């Protein structure tokens, strides 16, 4: 099976999920990595080191900034001119966008957020979650090329073989009067990326319920709630810092203004699959569980023993998170020598 793998990156920094997709492609036969951008030849060399047999490199100033139309047109033109049975993408915002647009151009379909593949001849059956992750469905696509986006951290990342050689073929970027213009970028808050994190500590509405705290004078009821929540998230961030973890939040916490949307884990936020997920003060609404149920190990901390999150957690602590989280932080500091 001849497989293309799209390498998603920002300014030459590849997302780890791209290498995971490359590893999946390698198990199916010869794999060709697609690297689009400007000044990204070093990324093409990295793709070879992560297992690509060949890299098709569109290195053009017109691709310096990500614009979906230009990137999708380049990929569609390439797929139409070269024979490919399968095109793999990581399930990222850019990956899903390009996959959908290319599928329209190539008159094929897309299987999204795939967590497993079964191959029989030239037929691929994929497994992906549906109904907020409560069920798994198996699907196939009869059209060619088959386009699949793979959920991040659902597949192992291949080892990098430094110095490995391979063929890098330069191709032309698609030309045209594309309507999108990039005006600039906003720097995101620092910290570990949720989608790439091996450990995530998340907080919910419960982080605002510390009865031992007295808000500063002059705050109204809503301001006092947010102030308390910020103190609660500070405890979560302390634990995350010790573990080198990312910090997440439920939709309820985001909607209440405790933390920015970028922290949200859930069906309308980030879908994550860390090795360890610790839910603090999160009851376990369906929307949130859909975004983290594929975590390898889930730990729940909640004072409500009937909270739905405990049904999904392997380990649960029924109690006050404002006592349990600092105790965990102290224990991990001691254990890790920090």
CORRA-V920056 format. One record per backbone hydrogen bond with DSSP energy under -0.5 kcal/mol. NH is the residue of the N-H (numbers start at 1). CO is the residue of the C=O. If there is no record, write none. Layout:
NH/CO
NH/CO
This chain:
3/1
3/30
4/86
5/32
6/88
7/34
8/6
10/13
13/10
14/12
15/8
18/15
19/15
19/16
20/16
21/17
22/18
23/19
24/20
25/21
26/22
27/23
27/24
28/24
28/25
29/25
29/26
32/3
33/54
34/5
35/33
35/56
36/34
37/58
44/40
45/41
46/42
47/43
48/44
49/45
50/46
51/48
52/47
53/31
54/31
55/167
56/33
57/55
57/169
58/35
58/56
59/57
60/37
60/58
63/60
64/61
71/67
72/68
73/69
74/70
75/71
76/72
77/73
78/74
79/75
80/76
81/77
82/78
85/2
86/2
87/146
88/4
89/148
91/150
92/90
96/92
97/93
98/94
99/95
100/96
101/97
102/98
103/99
104/100
105/101
106/102
107/103
107/104
108/103
111/147
112/110
114/149
115/127
116/127
118/125
120/123
123/120
125/118
126/124
126/139
127/116
128/137
129/113
130/135
134/130
134/131
135/130
137/128
139/126
146/85
147/109
148/87
149/111
150/89
151/114
154/151
158/19
161/49
162/160
164/161
167/53
169/55
169/167
170/168
171/57
178/176
183/181
197/193
200/276
201/246
202/200
202/278
203/248
204/280
206/281
207/204
208/205
209/206
211/209
213/210
215/213
219/216
224/220
225/221
226/222
227/223
228/224
229/225
230/226
231/227
232/228
233/229
234/230
235/231
236/232
237/233
238/234
239/235
240/236
241/237
242/238
243/239
244/240
245/240
246/199
248/201
249/263
250/203
254/250
255/251
256/252
257/254
258/253
259/253
263/260
264/261
265/249
266/270
267/287
269/266
270/264
272/270
272/291
275/198
276/198
277/297
278/200
279/277
279/299
280/202
280/278
281/279
281/301
283/281
288/285
289/285
290/286
291/287
291/288
292/288
292/289
293/289
295/292
296/274
299/277
300/315
301/279
302/317
305/303
307/304
309/283
310/307
311/308
312/308
312/309
313/309
314/298
315/298
317/300
318/316
319/302
319/317
321/319
323/320
324/320
325/321
327/323
328/324
329/325
330/326
331/327
332/328
333/329
334/330
335/331
336/332
337/333
338/333
